[in-house]
Amino acid sequence: MNYLKKSKHLWIIPAYGIFYMVAFMLMEQSNVKIHIIHSLADDRIPFCEYFIIPYVMWYFFLIGTVIYFTISCPSKKEYYQYLGTLGAGMTLFLLISFVYPNGQHLRPDLTTAGDSVFLNVVRFLYKIDTPTNIFPSMHVFNATASCIALYQNERCRKNRIFTAAQIVLSISIVLSTMFLKQHSVADVMTALILNILCYQLFYKVIPARQERLAEVFTKKEILTLPNLLSSVRLILAILFLGIFERYGTVQYRPLLVLLVIAAAATDILDGRIARSFNSVSKFGRILDPVADKAMQGVMLAYLVPRYPLAKLVLILFAVKECYMMVTGWKVIMETRTTIEPQWHGKLNTAVTYVVVMILMAGPRLPYSTSNVLIGACAVCMTMSLGMYASQFREILEQQNGSYRKMHGRFSRES
């Protein structure tokens, strides 16, 4: 019984593993339109069957690394960093596969290529592994994440031979995905970029801000009704994007309209409930705007295929939210100031909901009218960006001014 209590963190692995396999198999069986991933570099990389060796060794490398951090590594911190990295990447992969079904046509015809052991293993691989849902490459991501985790581990790093061997193996695995024509260069590069982001998050940002984050991510902060509604809105955004990307917009337009209405309802309710029942939480202040922006983004993406102007508005939206995320995080971390939603941000959200619902309900509106409505979204978005930028600048200037005054006083006293 004591062993089970001490080892309860280990149940994360089988629980998530079952969830991942079930979700992946469901998406593999879906009959939907596929976005083909291809780059010019793919045509210049030759097929080489000998890379099947490191490709297959990936399974042993991944399982061995998981076992090491589960059983042999005494640091729970490193265990959670490694498992957190794998979980974040694999979950993001599932979301991408759902909202952006993808595949490739890179595999060569091996029917008359020969009868070597290596070619037979590659043929078997092609038979059991479909060339769909490949972006980003989980072979590359998990191998690189395992390599980084082992290199960060002091015990493993002391053994130079082991360190050199696992780095060479990781590089070989990455190369094998391209030389076996299992993945496009785009899959590989995206996986490596995702690794960099996850490394910064789990090995740099979270350890440096652990005390601050511990105040936000608690059961009391997370388990509230407004947060549940915000989570539902986030799920609705994913469903909305997945449905129109996988099945198109014509057949499922009524369902998409219902999803937008439901998302708008949760947006209205969560704020009112939070204020009425005094259940405003620090975690909710993060989750609510994330859900809002996710829904706004997918609604604008829905308009892009039919309305060219919507593409420019979507780019403006991406620029605005990147700025808000980076600068808002800086303000919170440096000043501990809570960024409250402003009227212009709420107006921007409301206008986006109204415009999208009008265009969904009336797809035959004249393009001039549609462009005016989409332009209204752009105007509100630009106004909100400018006013938030002014607010952030004022907060940071006040903080820097207070710091200079305090520093000057200490200098005079010394």
ABEGO torsion letter per residue (X at the ends): XAAAAAAAAAAAAAAAAAAAAAAAAAAAABBBBBBBBBBAAAAABBBBAAAAAAAAAAAAAAAAAAAAAAAABABAAAAAAAAAAAAAAAAAAAAAAAABBBBBAABBBAAAAEABAAAAAAAAAAAABBABGAOBBAAAAAAAAAAAAAAABAAAAABAAAAAAAAAAAAAAAAAAAAAGABBAAAAAAAAAAAAAAAAAAAAAAAAAAAAAAAABBAAAABBAAAAAAAAAAAAAAAAAAAAAAAEAAAAAAAAAAAAAAAAAAAAAAAAAAAAAGABBAAAAAAAAAAAAAAAAAAAAAAAAABAAAAAAAAAAAAAAAAAAAAAAAAAAAAGBBBBBBAAAAAAAAAAAAAAAAAAABAABBAAAAAAAAAAAAAAAAAAAAAAAAAAAAAAAAAAAAAAAAAAAAAAAX
